[in-house]
Amino acid sequence: MGKHTLEGKNVLVAAGAKNLGGLISRQAAEAGANVAIHYNSESTRAQAEETLAAIRAAGSEGVILSGDLTDPAAVERLFVEAEAALGTIDVAVNTVGKVLRKPIIETSEEEYDSMFDVNSKAAYFFIKSAGLHLAEGGKIITIVTSLLAAFTDGYSTYAGGKSPVEHFTRAAAKEFAGRGISVTAIAPGPMDTPFFYGQETAERVEFHKSQAMGGQLTQIQDIAPIVSFLATDGWWITGQTIFANGGYTTR
């Protein structure tokens, strides 16, 4: 069992019950890891149970844990509980996010606070707790957005809320390097999940599709293997934001 495999490793996935997080959880189990699945609200519990069943069917151990990760104490508790259930965590993946498409002049303070709490504050304290708890040679991976390289309207609080994560990632990569912990961010293009469609018109969906290879949105199946790679053979990549979007945006 070396650093290039997930066999026998313990993986924590924030928002790991469904969509991209659910696929990451399942693929980690298929690769031999034990998985702690975090979910946010009771409405997602059934999907967390389904993902847990899939993990056990793959022959791995699993646990489901809930909590509001905009509360730093809940983030810390998540790591403590995951560790108690599985042992020391080796890989921590944060797929938590909230999207809002709204003009700046229509955005309320409450919306601003909520977007930055979910996309920025939760991400910061997830990285902090991971830095306190992860095993030597661990991996921290945060999902951000390809809008970080876009010049567009409407997404000020979404792209704005995710953009600090790049700085958190770079700082953490330096600060945790002595323990061999790599810290990265993945920036998918608009993903073919319910997360995306609620914010867009049919015309804009077609436009987003037209900007990537094959005229299609990013699929969760395009992103999960990149998480697996960064958690294993790709460990030497650290402090980076990887734009995985079929040519949708770049810097």
N, C-alpha and C positions, 0 to 999 in steps of 0.2 A: 504494500500500500504506500505509494509515493505521492508527491504533491500533484502529480499529473492525472490523478484519478479521483472519482468521488466515492469509490468503494469504501464503505465503513465511515464515511464523513457525516457530519451533522450540518444540515442546511436549514436556515430560517428564512421564510419568504413572507414579507409583509404584503398584505393584500394577496395572499397566496391561494385563495379559494376558487377563483373563476378567471375567465379570460386569460390574459398573458400570465398572471401570477399562478393560476391553476395549472397551466401547461408547464411552467417552470418547475412547480412542485412535483408534477407527475414524472417529468423527464429526469429530475434529480433522483427520484426513487428508482426509476428504471436503470439509472447509472450506478445504483448500489448505495445511495445515500439514505439516511434517515431524515425525515422532514418535519419541521414545525411549521404549521400553516396558520398564519394570522388572518383574521377577518375582522371587519370593522363593525358591522351592524347585524342585528338579529335576522334581517331579511336575507343575509348571505349565508347563514348558518347551514342550511340544507346543502348548498353547493360545497361548503367546507367539508361536510360529512361525506359527500360523494368523492371529493378529492382524497380525503383520508382513506376511504375504502379502496381507491385505486392504488394508493401508496402501499397499503397492506397487501393488496393482491400482487404487487410487484415484489413482495417479500421483504419490504423494508418496514422499519418502525416509523410511526407518525403520531403527531399530537395536534389538536386544533386549539388555538388560543385567540381570545378576542381582546379588543382594547381600542380606545381612541388615541391614535398616535400623535394628535396635536398636543397631547399632554405629555411632557417629558417624563413624568413619573410612570405613566402607562407604558412608554417605550422601554424604560429601564426594567419595569416589571415583566414585560414581554421576553426580554433576554434572560432574566432570572428564571422565569417559568420554563422557557424552552430548554435552558441548560439543565434544570432539575429533571425534566422529562427525558432528555436524550443524551445529556453529557455536554461537554464543551462544544460550542458552535464553531464550525470551520468556515462556513460561507453564509454571509448575510446579504439577502437581496431585497431591495425596497422597490416595489412596483406601485406604491401608493401615489395617487394623483387625483386632481379634480380639475375639470375643464370648464371654462366659461368664455363665451364669445359675446362681447358687449362693448360698445363704444365707451371711451373714457368718460365722456360727459354724462353718460347714463349710469356709471358704476357707483354704487354706494360704498360708504366706509365699511359696512358690514360685509359686503361682497369682497372688498379688498382684503379685509382681515382674514376672512375664511379661506380665500385663495392662497394667501401667503402662509397661513397656518398649516394647510394641508401640503402644499407643494414645496415650501421652503423650511419652515420650522420643524415639521415632522421629519424631514430629510436630514436636517442638521443633527437633531438629537438621536436619530437612528444611527448615524455615523458615529456620534459620540459614544453611545452605548456599545456599539460594535467594537469600537476602539478599546473599551474597557473590558469586554468579555471575550473577544475572539481568540482562538488558538493562534499560536505562532504559525506564520505562513498562511494566515487566513485571507479571505477575499471579501471585499465589500463592493456591491454593485447597486447603483441607483438608476432607475429608469427616468429619463428626462424627456425632451421633445425636440424634434427636428426644427420646430419653430424658432429655436435659439439661433438658427442661421437664416431666418426669414426676415424680409422687410415687408411687413403686411399689417393690415388693420385688424382691430377687433379682439386681439388676443393679448392685450397689455398685461392683464393680471395672471394669465396662464403662462405665457413665455416669461413674463417678468418674475413670476413666482418660482419658476423652475431655474431661471438663469443663475441665482446664487449657488445652486448645487454644484456648478462647475468649479467655483472657487472653494467650496467646502471640500470637493473631491481632491483638488490639487493640494490644499493645505494638509488634509488627512494623509494623502499619499506620502508627503514628506515626513509628517509627524509619526506615522506608523511604520515607516520603512525599516527602522531598526529591528522590528519584530518580523520582517518579511511579509507584511500584510500589504497586498495590492488593493488599490481603491480606484474604481472606474465608474463612468456614467455611460449609458447607452441612450442615444437619441433616435427613437423610431420615427418614421414618417407617420402621417395620419393612419391609424390602425382600424381595420375592419372589425370594430367591436361596438357595442352599444354606447360606450364612453364617448365615441366620436359623433355618431349620427344625431344626437340630441341637439347639437350646436350648429348644424349645417343645413342649408337648403339643398335640394336635389341638384341644382345647377352648380353649387360650390363643390358638392361631392364629385361631380363629373370633372370639374377643374382640378381638384386635388389628384384624382386618378390620372389625369392627363400629364401630370408633372413627373411621373415615375415610369420606370421601365415596364413595358407591357400594358400600360394604361390601367394600372391597378393600385389599390391601397396596400399598405404594409399589412401582412398577415402575422398573427401571433407566432405562427410556425417559422417565420423569417427571423424572429428576434430570440426566441428561447434557446436555439443552438449557440447563439453568440454569448448568452449568459453562461451556458455550459462550458464554452471555450475559455472565457475569462476566468472561470472557477477552476480550471484544470490547466491545460497546456498553455493558455494565454496569460498565465500568472505574471509574466515579465512586463506586460502592459500595465502601467499604473499612472494615475493622475490625468487620464485622458477622457475626453468625451468622444465616443464613437458614433458617427452619424450613419445609421443603418436604415436607409430609406429608399433604395432603388433609384437614386438620382434626384430625389425631390428637392433637397437643398444641400448646400455645402458651404464651406468657408473658403 
